[in-house]
Amino acid sequence: MDINVARIAVIGLGYVGLPLAVEFGKSRRTLGFDINSKRISELKEGVDLTQEVSESEFRQSSLLEFSDDSKDLINCGVYIVTV
């Protein structure tokens, strides 16, 4: 798998993981993963209650998706754990 086209998984979307996922999502296919379903629902709506990421940054991150389903991690080639 070519690392330049591999989907990136950022596992844990706290104060380190979320900004990292958003930044990667600006230029690479990225999956933001967290086990907290409520947090994932909020992030899918572009809402970050921790205020680590602005709405503008979310909009710039067009290649970023969010999930709480571990099956989605299978389609990734690079894993960054931020828990």
C-alpha positions, 0 to 999 in steps of 0.5 A: 500500500502506498503511504501517500494514498493510504487512508489515515485513521486518527484514533481518539478525538480529544484535544490532540486527536481532533486537531490532528485529524482535521489537519490531515483531512485537509489534504488526505483521506482521514478517518477520525475514530472515537468510541464515544458515539455522542461525540462522533454525532456532534463532530459529524454536525461540525460541532466541537464542544471542546472548542479545539477546532473552529467551524472554518477548520471543519469546512476546510477538512473535506477529506475527513470522516468520523466514525465510532464503528471499529469496522471502519478502521479496516480500510485504513493503512496508517493508524495514529493513536492519540488516547 
